[in-house]
Amino acid sequence: MLTKLLTNFSEDELLNFLPKSSIAFALSLDGHENQVAEHNYYSKNKLAAVVACVKQVDFVFDKSLRNKLIERLSPQLLAELFPTLVLNATQVTPEHYNAIISWSETNPKGFASVLGLLEFYSNKVEQESKLESLARINPDYGLYSYQQDICKQVFSYLKQGKKRVLIHLPTGSGKTRTAMNIASEHLRESDNNVVLWLADREELCSQAYTEFCKAWKSLGNRPTSLYGFYSNSNESLSGIDSGFVVAGLHKFLGLRKSNSRQLQLLYKQLAEKVTLVIFDEAHKSVAPEFQKVVQDFIENERFHADLVGLTATPGRSYSEEGLTEEDTRLANFFFNNKISMRISGYLSPIDYLVEKGYLAKANFKSLNYDHSSISAYELRDAGGVKTMTALASNLARNRMILNTIIDECKKKSQIIVFACTVEHGVNLATALAYQGVKVASIDSKNDSPESRRAKISQYKKGDLQVLVNFNVLTAGFDAPKTNVTVIAKPMNSLVQYLQMAGRAMRGYKSGGNRECNIYTVMDDIPEFQSISIAFGYWNDMWSEKDNN
């Protein structure tokens, strides 16, 4: 429907919906690199289809684009789409258009539904169970055996008075679910307990909020309260005496620095009520500003809450010369208490998790290209702006990336792509849409929180086959059907590389896949190819003891 509506625009108007460089980028990768993006290289219908693919979410959430679309509706289409508003096309007046524009602003989801752009809800089918004399009952929020062991060890540490402990589990092995069982058991211990979940990004906070809803319905022993303080939440901190609090670190930093005495008082009162802090992506906990927030709750004057950290990478950095000062600070912050998987007969927990189907077998594949046209000077700053810009504009590199993605699309793969820059992400998405791929790009510059959520929802439901992103989906993103990641952004951070690779590693027992492909573009910049080696890299700084 959206493609049909966009044909009401001229070719020049359609071109204006996308960055001028994106169409030229798509054409160059289609074999027209020496040509200017002139009208004879694409039809109006092809342009409309590309714009509809790349910008469809924006036509729902971007007011100016939404209004342009409504204003271009023909009287016939307007009468067809909004039959309750007008009787027939001859009765359409400017007031009808104004009414629809006003309605769409207050009800974007309704507008999306009318146009068939997004489907926000899915119906759940409940199956009736037969009465039997013998049955095996599976819990709605159960744990695997290794997750149960982690929980037991955590409580053993805390009961011994070890106030801080870090849980180290590989990406995709269920850190969040394990932690929700710990949080629920802690809340069951006392009606006055308060769990504070800290994370630095909206996706992580939103995941925790949703996950606790599911967990407490199965594990709870009484009604409890769930509070969300992240993104654009306006919830008050007052009156929190028990329950589960999800807090964005940046939002709490704002409260901490607020000039409002009332906000500072409420923040302090909450610090006196919290009995357990859970820090997601705990390798960030010793970042100076974040550490101040954590210490407000675990080193309070009146009460010292326990601290549980969650991470797949229990270190802050990687160095060929060994552990860094920053890594040591992290270990010291958690009193050198780390709990991770130990499986008898396996060199690495990764091998066990793959063999048992909890993680997908990762096939690491190198993408090599002729990078002779990129100067050593441009590559010298590793992850800097000059390097990223040079790589993002290299034709041979982009053509290789595009061909790899298209080949995987033909195999019906679900693909996450990590781009070099914001512009690179938009360009790749445009080029893929030009080739007929269902794709969207996502970044913090061009996307609102609403459009970002909508695109992620589309991808999870399978409406999009490829999601290209820049600095968004490294953590807090759970789409089990993803079986391919293309790491097109050079990495000198082991932590980030593992997070990117892990997006595709959900195993078939958790609704994922038996195998996955991890493509890494090789740019003569150090990369890391083995998750098993990476998992054990930081172990030397931690003391792990059997507490059973």
Backbone hydrogen bonds, N-H to C=O, Kabsch-Sander energy under -0.5 kcal/mol:
donor,donor_aa,acceptor,acceptor_aa,energy
5,L,1,M,-2.3
6,L,2,L,-2.3
7,T,3,T,-1.0
7,T,4,K,-0.6
8,N,5,L,-1.5
9,F,6,L,-1.9
14,L,10,S,-2.3
15,L,11,E,-2.4
16,N,12,D,-1.4
17,F,13,E,-0.5
17,F,14,L,-1.3
18,L,15,L,-1.3
22,S,19,P,-1.5
23,I,19,P,-1.0
24,A,20,K,-1.4
25,F,21,S,-2.5
26,A,22,S,-2.6
27,L,23,I,-2.6
28,S,24,A,-2.4
29,L,25,F,-1.8
30,D,26,A,-0.7
30,D,27,L,-0.6
31,G,28,S,-1.2
32,H,27,L,-2.4
33,E,28,S,-0.6
35,Q,32,H,-2.0
38,E,36,V,-2.5
41,Y,38,E,-1.9
42,Y,39,H,-1.4
47,L,43,S,-2.3
48,A,44,K,-2.6
49,A,45,N,-2.1
50,V,46,K,-2.2
51,V,47,L,-2.6
52,A,48,A,-2.5
53,C,49,A,-1.9
54,V,50,V,-2.6
55,K,51,V,-2.8
56,Q,52,A,-0.7
59,F,55,K,-1.5
60,V,57,V,-1.5
61,F,57,V,-1.9
62,D,58,D,-2.7
63,K,61,F,-0.7
66,R,62,D,-2.8
67,N,63,K,-2.6
68,K,64,S,-2.0
69,L,65,L,-2.1
70,I,66,R,-2.1
71,E,67,N,-2.7
72,R,68,K,-1.2
73,L,70,I,-1.5
78,L,74,S,-2.9
79,A,75,P,-2.3
80,E,76,Q,-1.8
81,L,77,L,-2.9
82,F,78,L,-2.2
85,L,82,F,-1.7
86,V,82,F,-1.2
91,Q,88,N,-1.7
92,V,89,A,-1.4
96,H,93,T,-1.2
97,Y,93,T,-1.1
98,N,94,P,-2.3
99,A,95,E,-2.3
100,I,96,H,-2.0
101,I,97,Y,-2.5
102,S,98,N,-2.4
103,W,99,A,-2.4
104,S,100,I,-2.8
105,E,101,I,-1.4
106,T,102,S,-1.1
107,N,103,W,-1.5
111,F,107,N,-2.1
112,A,108,P,-2.5
113,S,109,K,-2.2
114,V,110,G,-2.3
115,L,111,F,-1.9
116,G,112,A,-0.8
116,G,113,S,-0.5
117,L,112,A,-2.2
118,L,112,A,-0.6
120,F,118,L,-0.6
126,E,124,K,-0.6
137,I,135,A,-0.6
138,N,136,R,-0.6
142,G,139,P,-0.9
148,Q,144,Y,-2.4
149,D,145,S,-2.0
150,I,146,Y,-1.7
151,C,147,Q,-2.2
152,K,148,Q,-2.2
153,Q,149,D,-2.2
154,V,150,I,-2.3
155,F,151,C,-2.2
156,S,152,K,-1.8
157,Y,153,Q,-2.4
158,L,154,V,-2.5
159,K,155,F,-2.4
160,Q,156,S,-1.2
160,Q,157,Y,-0.5
161,G,158,L,-1.5
162,K,157,Y,-2.1
163,K,161,G,-1.1
165,V,307,L,-2.1
166,L,337,N,-2.3
167,I,309,G,-3.5
168,H,166,L,-0.6
168,H,339,I,-3.1
169,L,167,I,-0.6
169,L,311,T,-1.8
173,S,170,P,-2.0
178,T,174,G,-2.1
179,A,175,K,-2.6
180,M,176,T,-2.3
181,N,177,R,-1.6
182,I,178,T,-1.6
183,A,179,A,-2.8
184,S,180,M,-2.4
185,E,181,N,-2.2
186,H,182,I,-2.2
187,L,183,A,-2.2
188,R,184,S,-2.1
189,E,185,E,-1.1
190,S,186,H,-0.6
190,S,187,L,-0.7
193,N,190,S,-1.3
195,V,243,G,-2.5
196,L,276,L,-2.9
197,W,195,V,-0.6
197,W,245,V,-3.6
198,L,196,L,-0.6
198,L,278,I,-2.9
199,A,247,A,-1.7
205,C,201,R,-2.2
206,S,202,E,-3.4
207,Q,203,E,-2.2
208,A,204,L,-2.1
209,Y,205,C,-2.6
210,T,206,S,-2.4
211,E,207,Q,-2.6
212,F,208,A,-2.4
213,C,209,Y,-1.5
214,K,210,T,-1.6
215,A,211,E,-2.7
216,W,212,F,-3.0
217,K,213,C,-1.2
218,S,214,K,-0.9
218,S,215,A,-0.9
219,L,215,A,-3.0
220,G,216,W,-2.4
227,Y,244,F,-2.7
229,F,227,Y,-0.5
229,F,246,V,-3.4
233,S,230,Y,-2.0
240,I,237,L,-0.8
241,D,239,G,-0.9
243,G,193,N,-1.8
244,F,225,S,-2.5
245,V,195,V,-3.0
246,V,227,Y,-3.0
247,A,197,W,-3.1
247,A,245,V,-0.6
248,G,229,F,-3.0
249,L,199,A,-2.7
252,F,248,G,-2.3
253,L,249,L,-2.3
254,G,250,H,-1.7
255,L,251,K,-1.8
256,R,252,F,-2.6
257,K,253,L,-1.7
258,S,255,L,-0.8
261,R,259,N,-0.6
264,Q,260,S,-2.2
265,L,261,R,-2.4
266,L,262,Q,-2.4
267,Y,263,L,-2.4
268,K,264,Q,-2.2
269,Q,265,L,-2.6
270,L,266,L,-2.2
271,A,267,Y,-2.0
272,E,268,K,-1.3
273,K,269,Q,-0.7
273,K,270,L,-1.2
274,V,270,L,-1.9
275,T,194,V,-2.6
276,L,194,V,-1.7
277,V,306,D,-2.9
278,I,196,L,-2.9
279,F,277,V,-0.5
279,F,308,V,-2.4
280,D,198,L,-2.7
280,D,278,I,-0.7
281,E,310,L,-0.5
282,A,310,L,-3.2
284,K,281,E,-2.0
285,S,282,A,-1.9
287,A,284,K,-1.8
291,Q,287,A,-2.9
292,K,288,P,-1.3
293,V,289,E,-1.2
294,V,290,F,-2.3
295,Q,291,Q,-2.6
296,D,292,K,-1.3
297,F,293,V,-0.8
297,F,294,V,-1.4
298,I,294,V,-1.7
299,E,295,Q,-1.8
300,N,303,F,-0.8
305,A,297,F,-1.3
305,A,303,F,-0.7
306,D,275,T,-1.8
307,L,163,K,-2.9
308,V,277,V,-2.8
309,G,165,V,-2.4
310,L,279,F,-2.4
311,T,167,I,-1.9
315,G,313,T,-2.5
322,G,319,S,-1.8
328,T,324,T,-2.0
329,R,325,E,-2.0
330,L,326,E,-1.7
331,A,327,D,-2.1
332,N,328,T,-2.6
333,F,329,R,-2.2
334,F,330,L,-1.4
335,F,332,N,-2.0
336,N,331,A,-3.3
337,N,334,F,-2.1
338,K,336,N,-0.8
338,K,543,S,-0.8
339,I,166,L,-3.0
340,S,338,K,-0.5
341,M,168,H,-0.7
344,S,342,R,-0.6
346,Y,343,I,-1.8
351,D,348,S,-0.5
352,Y,348,S,-1.2
353,L,349,P,-2.7
354,V,350,I,-2.4
355,E,351,D,-2.4
356,K,352,Y,-2.3
357,G,354,V,-1.0
358,Y,353,L,-1.9
359,L,353,L,-1.9
360,A,505,M,-1.8
361,K,514,R,-2.9
363,N,361,K,-0.5
363,N,516,C,-2.9
364,F,362,A,-0.8
365,K,363,N,-0.5
365,K,518,I,-2.9
367,L,520,T,-2.7
368,N,366,S,-0.7
371,H,369,Y,-1.1
374,I,371,H,-1.6
375,S,373,S,-0.6
379,L,375,S,-1.3
380,R,376,A,-0.7
380,R,377,Y,-0.6
382,A,379,L,-1.5
383,G,381,D,-0.9
384,G,381,D,-1.3
388,M,384,G,-2.4
389,T,385,V,-2.7
390,A,386,K,-2.2
391,L,387,T,-2.6
392,A,388,M,-2.5
393,S,389,T,-1.2
394,N,391,L,-1.0
395,L,393,S,-0.5
398,N,394,N,-2.4
399,R,395,L,-2.6
400,M,396,A,-1.9
401,I,397,R,-2.2
402,L,398,N,-2.9
403,N,399,R,-2.6
404,T,400,M,-2.1
405,I,401,I,-2.3
406,I,402,L,-2.6
407,D,403,N,-2.3
408,E,404,T,-1.9
409,C,405,I,-2.3
410,K,406,I,-1.8
411,K,407,D,-0.6
411,K,408,E,-0.6
412,K,409,C,-1.9
413,S,408,E,-2.1
415,I,413,S,-0.5
415,I,465,Q,-2.5
416,I,484,V,-2.3
417,V,467,L,-2.3
418,F,486,V,-2.7
419,A,417,V,-0.7
419,A,469,N,-2.8
425,G,421,T,-2.0
426,V,422,V,-2.0
427,N,423,E,-2.8
428,L,424,H,-2.7
429,A,425,G,-2.1
430,T,426,V,-2.3
431,A,427,N,-2.6
432,L,428,L,-2.3
433,A,429,A,-2.5
434,Y,430,T,-2.2
435,Q,431,A,-1.0
436,G,433,A,-1.8
437,V,432,L,-2.5
439,V,437,V,-0.9
440,A,466,V,-1.3
442,I,468,V,-2.2
447,D,443,D,-1.1
452,R,448,S,-2.4
453,R,449,P,-2.1
454,A,450,E,-2.3
455,K,451,S,-2.4
456,I,452,R,-2.1
457,S,453,R,-2.5
458,Q,454,A,-2.5
459,Y,455,K,-2.3
460,K,456,I,-2.5
461,K,457,S,-1.9
462,G,458,Q,-0.6
462,G,459,Y,-1.1
463,D,458,Q,-2.1
464,L,458,Q,-1.0
465,Q,438,K,-2.3
466,V,438,K,-1.9
467,L,415,I,-2.2
468,V,440,A,-2.6
469,N,417,V,-2.7
470,F,442,I,-1.6
475,A,472,V,-0.5
478,D,476,G,-0.5
479,A,477,F,-0.6
482,T,479,A,-2.3
483,N,414,Q,-1.8
484,V,414,Q,-1.5
485,T,517,N,-2.1
486,V,416,I,-2.5
487,I,485,T,-0.6
487,I,519,Y,-3.5
488,A,418,F,-1.4
488,A,486,V,-1.3
494,L,492,N,-0.6
497,Y,493,S,-2.3
498,L,494,L,-2.5
499,Q,495,V,-1.8
500,M,496,Q,-2.5
501,A,497,Y,-2.8
502,G,498,L,-2.2
503,R,499,Q,-0.5
503,R,500,M,-1.4
504,A,501,A,-1.4
505,M,502,G,-1.4
507,G,358,Y,-2.1
508,Y,513,N,-0.6
509,K,357,G,-2.3
510,S,507,G,-1.5
511,G,508,Y,-1.4
512,G,507,G,-2.8
513,N,506,R,-2.6
516,C,361,K,-2.7
517,N,483,N,-2.4
518,I,363,N,-2.5
519,Y,485,T,-2.9
519,Y,517,N,-0.6
520,T,365,K,-2.5
521,V,487,I,-2.1
522,M,367,L,-2.7
523,D,521,V,-0.7
531,I,529,Q,-0.5
534,A,530,S,-1.9
535,F,531,I,-2.6
536,G,532,S,-1.1
537,Y,533,I,-0.5
537,Y,534,A,-1.0
539,N,536,G,-1.2
541,M,538,W,-1.7
542,W,539,N,-1.7
543,S,336,N,-1.7
544,E,542,W,-0.7
545,K,543,S,-0.6
547,N,545,K,-0.7
